[in-house]
Amino acid sequence: MQPVTPNWRTSTYTGTENCVEVADNDPTKVMVRDTKARSHGVVAIQPAAWSAFMEFAKNR
């Protein structure tokens, strides 16, 4: 399988001073990074866990 180049995006609900970027175009993982500290690394999350987190966050 060929590696997928991350398609990073930010939420339209947050400002540029406190944002995270998400790349969810790889079916095997969702990647999250800090917009202002991209060099600090990436967190890779299983898609099912990301979906559960998003559902939890929507209800807050």
Secondary structure in CASP SS format (residue, H / E / C, confidence):
PFRMAT SS
TARGET T0000
AUTHOR 0000-0000-0000
METHOD secondary structure of the structure
MODEL  1
M C 1.00
Q C 1.00
P C 1.00
V C 1.00
T C 1.00
P C 1.00
N C 1.00
W C 1.00
R E 1.00
T E 1.00
S C 1.00
T C 1.00
Y C 1.00
T C 1.00
G C 1.00
T C 1.00
E C 1.00
N C 1.00
C C 1.00
V E 1.00
E E 1.00
V E 1.00
A E 1.00
D E 1.00
N E 1.00
D E 1.00
P C 1.00
T C 1.00
K E 1.00
V E 1.00
M E 1.00
V E 1.00
R E 1.00
D E 1.00
T C 1.00
K C 1.00
A C 1.00
R H 1.00
S H 1.00
H H 1.00
G C 1.00
V C 1.00
V E 1.00
A E 1.00
I E 1.00
Q C 1.00
P H 1.00
A H 1.00
A H 1.00
W H 1.00
S H 1.00
A H 1.00
F H 1.00
M H 1.00
E H 1.00
F H 1.00
A H 1.00
K H 1.00
N C 1.00
R C 1.00
END
